[in-house]
Structure formats: structure tokens, C-alpha cells
Amino acid sequence: MGNEQLPVEFFQKKLSEAKTHFERALDCKHTEFDDLYPYMVEHPQFFWYKRYVAWSELLTVVRLCEELSMEWKTQFTEPQVEYITKRVMSSRVLDCWYESKEHVG
């Protein structure tokens, strides 16, 4: 690969998709993870694992944005930015992610 200019819109879209994926996992809504592992729904740890996978995806996209010096914080509330910056998915993240925002559809 040379020094091609990476499209900011591409990363903004990926960031938005990762955020939506995490929020759908928080809300126990269907995600593509359910399609990959349909047998897991029967196991109690499934929703925790599903959230962990979505959180990891979100952190990966944020890290790429940071490494490419692209803005990512504008898609999140201040508390959400703080959670992401700390990188640890705690019970506080799970319980307080939405604080003043509506759930995804």
C-alpha cells in the first residue's frame, strides 16, 4: 500500500456501525453475531459474550480512528467518550451507556 488518502467517511460509517452494533447488543437485540453463533442463545453467558464482542469491535474502530488522526468523539456523549477512553467494559458502561440518549431501533 502506498500513501493513498483514506476516506474519512468510510471510518465514520464503520464507527457508526460499531456503535449501533454495541447498542443493539446492550439492548439484547438481534445482531450479526446471532447469525454466526445461533446455538449460543441457549447458553446463559451468551449475552455477556455478545456484548464483549461488540465492545471489542467498537474499541478497535476507535483505535484505528485515533491512529489515523480522525475524529471519533462527536458520535458519542461525554460519558460514553470517557467509557471508551478507559477501554474497560464495566457494569457502569452496561448500566449507564444511554444516560441521556434514546435506545437504538
C-alpha positions in Angstrom: 0.0 0.0 0.0 1.2 3.5 -0.8 0.2 6.8 0.7 -3.3 6.7 -0.5 -5.7 9.0 1.3 -8.1 7.0 3.4 -11.7 8.3 3.1 -12.9 9.8 6.4 -16.5 8.9 5.5 -15.6 5.2 5.4 -14.3 5.3 9.0 -17.2 7.5 10.2 -19.6 4.9 8.8 -17.6 2.0 10.4 -17.7 3.9 13.7 -21.4 4.4 13.5 -22.0 0.7 12.6 -19.8 -0.4 15.5 -21.7 1.9 17.9 -25.0 0.6 16.7 -23.8 -3.0 17.0 -22.7 -2.4 20.6 -26.0 -0.6 21.5 -28.1 -3.4 19.9 -26.0 -5.9 21.9 -26.7 -3.9 25.1 -30.4 -4.0 24.3 -30.3 -7.8 23.6 -31.5 -7.1 20.1 -30.5 -9.2 17.1 -27.0 -8.6 15.6 -25.0 -10.5 13.0 -23.3 -12.2 15.9 -26.6 -14.1 16.5 -26.4 -15.4 12.9 -22.8 -16.6 13.4 -23.5 -18.4 16.6 -27.2 -19.3 16.7 -26.6 -22.2 19.1 -25.2 -19.8 21.7 -28.6 -18.2 22.5 -29.3 -21.2 24.7 -26.3 -20.5 27.0 -26.6 -18.0 29.9 -23.3 -16.4 29.1 -24.3 -15.6 25.5 -25.4 -12.0 26.1 -22.3 -11.1 28.1 -20.1 -12.6 25.4 -22.1 -10.9 22.6 -21.7 -7.5 24.4 -18.0 -8.2 24.8 -17.6 -8.9 21.1 -19.5 -5.7 20.2 -17.4 -3.6 22.7 -14.2 -5.0 21.3 -15.3 -4.1 17.8 -16.1 -0.5 18.9 -12.8 -0.1 20.6 -10.9 -1.5 17.5 -12.6 1.1 15.2 -11.9 3.9 17.7 -8.3 2.8 17.9 -8.0 2.9 14.1 -9.6 6.4 14.0 -7.1 7.6 16.6 -4.1 6.1 14.8 -5.3 7.8 11.6 -5.9 11.1 13.5 -9.6 11.0 12.6 -12.2 12.5 14.9 -14.4 9.9 16.6 -15.7 11.6 19.7 -18.5 13.6 18.0 -20.7 10.5 17.7 -20.8 9.9 21.5 -21.9 11.7 24.6 -19.2 12.8 27.1 -19.8 9.9 29.5 -19.6 7.5 26.5 -16.3 9.0 25.4 -15.0 8.5 28.9 -16.0 4.8 28.9 -14.4 4.2 25.6 -11.2 6.0 26.6 -11.0 3.8 29.7 -11.4 0.8 27.4 -12.9 -1.4 30.1 -16.4 -2.6 29.7 -17.7 -2.5 33.3 -21.1 -2.8 34.8 -21.2 1.0 34.8 -20.8 1.0 31.0 -23.6 -1.5 30.7 -25.9 0.3 33.1 -25.2 3.9 32.2 -24.4 3.9 28.5 -27.6 5.7 27.5 -27.9 8.1 30.4 -29.5 10.9 28.3 -29.9 9.2 24.9 -32.6 7.0 23.4 -32.1 3.4 22.6 -31.3 2.3 19.1 -34.1 0.9 16.9 
